[in-house]
């Protein structure tokens, strides 16, 4: 049962990274400034790398990795599209929307790290802590830019 619980937790994180990748594709499309387009590509790359690691772990455990996004992720992307359209691609609004997505990703990682006892497997826990730290760093970059507005 622990193996199944671990696979389920990793799949939750795969999906949140898929949501994040799609969210940043949307943000890059809405952004007018080159610096934001580059930032969003970099942030998306973080999730691409995290997803690769998680998929490898799910395979190692004998599971099938998730491929889609959450409904909430789709809602976030749609909300960001509407908000950007209404505000004329306002930089601060786009950054606020991205920060909201970052908050959701961090909360999902926290839930898995705290609430789901990942078999006590140190390498897996270390991987998740490293990914959380990377996402936290990305969150702080978005927050800094937003706060500078």
C-alpha positions in Angstrom: 0.0 0.0 0.0 2.8 2.4 0.7 4.1 2.0 -2.8 0.7 2.9 -4.2 0.5 5.9 -1.9 3.9 7.1 -3.1 3.0 6.6 -6.7 -0.2 8.6 -6.2 1.7 11.4 -4.4 4.3 11.6 -7.2 1.5 11.6 -9.8 -0.1 14.6 -8.0 3.2 16.4 -8.3 3.6 15.4 -12.0 0.2 17.0 -12.7 1.0 20.2 -10.7 4.2 20.5 -12.7 2.2 20.0 -15.9 -0.2 22.8 -14.8 2.8 25.0 -14.1 4.3 24.3 -17.5 1.0 25.1 -19.3 0.5 28.2 -17.1 3.9 29.6 -18.1 3.2 28.9 -21.7 0.1 31.0 -21.4 1.9 33.7 -19.5 4.7 33.8 -22.1 2.0 34.2 -24.8 0.4 37.1 -22.9 3.6 38.9 -21.9 4.8 41.7 -24.1 8.2 42.2 -22.5 11.1 40.1 -23.6 12.4 39.8 -20.0 9.1 38.2 -18.9 9.0 35.9 -21.8 12.5 34.6 -20.8 11.6 34.4 -17.1 8.5 32.3 -17.9 10.5 30.0 -20.2 13.0 29.5 -17.4 10.3 28.8 -14.8 8.7 26.4 -17.1 12.0 24.6 -17.5 12.2 24.1 -13.7 8.9 22.1 -13.9 10.1 20.2 -17.0 13.1 19.0 -15.0 11.0 18.2 -11.9 8.5 16.3 -14.0 11.3 14.2 -15.6 12.6 13.2 -12.1 9.1 12.4 -10.9 8.2 10.3 -13.9 11.4 8.3 -13.5 10.5 7.6 -9.9 7.0 6.5 -10.8 8.4 4.1 -13.4 11.0 2.8 -10.9 8.1 2.0 -8.5 6.2 0.2 -11.3 3.5 2.8 -11.7 2.1 4.7 -14.7 2.9 8.5 -14.7 0.0 10.9 -15.1 0.0 12.9 -18.3 -2.7 15.6 -17.9 -3.4 18.7 -16.0 -5.8 19.4 -13.1 -9.1 21.0 -13.7 -7.9 23.7 -11.3 -4.8 24.2 -13.5 -7.0 24.6 -16.5 -9.2 27.1 -14.6 -6.0 29.0 -13.6 -4.9 29.3 -17.2 -8.4 30.4 -18.3 -8.6 32.9 -15.5 -5.2 34.3 -16.4 -6.3 34.6 -20.1 -9.4 36.5 -19.1 -7.6 38.7 -16.6 -4.9 39.6 -19.1 -7.4 40.3 -21.9 -9.4 42.7 -19.6 -6.3 44.5 -18.4 -4.5 44.8 -21.7 -1.7 42.5 -20.8 -0.8 44.5 -17.7 2.6 43.3 -16.4 1.6 43.5 -12.7 -1.6 41.5 -13.4 0.2 38.8 -15.2 2.8 38.5 -12.4 0.0 38.4 -9.8 -1.6 35.6 -11.7 1.7 33.7 -12.0 2.3 34.2 -8.3 -1.1 32.6 -7.5 -0.1 29.6 -9.6 3.3 29.4 -7.8 1.4 29.4 -4.4 -0.7 26.5 -5.6 2.3 24.5 -6.7 4.1 25.2 -3.4 1.1 24.2 -1.3 0.8 20.9 -3.3 4.5 20.1 -2.6 4.0 21.0 1.1 1.0 18.7 1.4 2.9 15.8 -0.2 6.0 16.4 2.0 4.1 16.9 5.2 0.9 14.9 4.9 2.0 12.0 2.8 4.6 9.8 4.5 6.7 8.9 1.4 7.8 5.5 2.6 10.5 7.3 4.7 12.7 6.8 1.6 15.5 9.3 2.1 16.5 9.7 -1.6 12.9 10.3 -2.6 12.3 12.8 0.2 15.6 14.5 -0.7 14.4 14.8 -4.3 11.1 16.3 -3.3 12.8 18.8 -0.9 15.2 19.9 -3.7 12.3 20.4 -6.1 10.4 22.3 -3.4 13.4 24.6 -2.9 13.6 25.2 -6.7 9.9 26.1 -6.9 10.2 28.3 -3.9 13.1 30.1 -5.6 11.0 30.6 -8.7 8.1 31.8 -6.6 10.4 34.4 -5.0 11.6 35.7 -8.5 8.0 36.2 -9.5 7.1 37.9 -6.2 10.2 40.2 -6.4 9.2 41.4 -9.9 5.6 41.9 -8.8 6.6 43.8 -5.7 8.9 46.0 -7.8 5.8 47.2 -9.7 
